[in-house]
Amino acid sequence: MIVSNAQSFIVRIWWESDLTRPDGRSLWRGRVQHVASGRTQGFQSLEDLLRFIRLWAEVGDDGEDDCYSNRNFHTASEKKPTA
């Protein structure tokens, strides 16, 4: 039997047409969700997206690793925090 450690993510990316970065470039935003756990994270850069995905590569499907205990991840059913 082959055991897979593949992870699945849903990534949503959108362009904020009325917002720009300080350097004048368009502002893109996104939200990534780990399918198995439902945990989500917003991002504004490719680096932030990849950081979230890399954490799951280290942790695995159960998400039960100390690296998540102090992170601002949310399950899909949780209300988003207000800033």
C-alpha positions, 0 to 999 in steps of 0.5 A: 500500500502506498501512503501519500502525504499529499495535502490539498488547499483551496486558494482564492486570489482577488485584485483590489482594483481601488487599492495600490501598494506604496510603490504604485503596484496593484494590490492583490489579496488572497485566502488559503484554506487547508482542506482537511482541517478547514484552517484558513489564512489571509495573505497579501504576498506569495511568501505568506501563501507559501509559508502557510503551505510549508507549515502543513508540509511539516505538520501533516493532516492532523494539524496538531503541532505546536507551531499552530498553537500561537498562529492566527489561523481560523477554521472555515466555520469560525467567524473572522476576527475584526481588526 
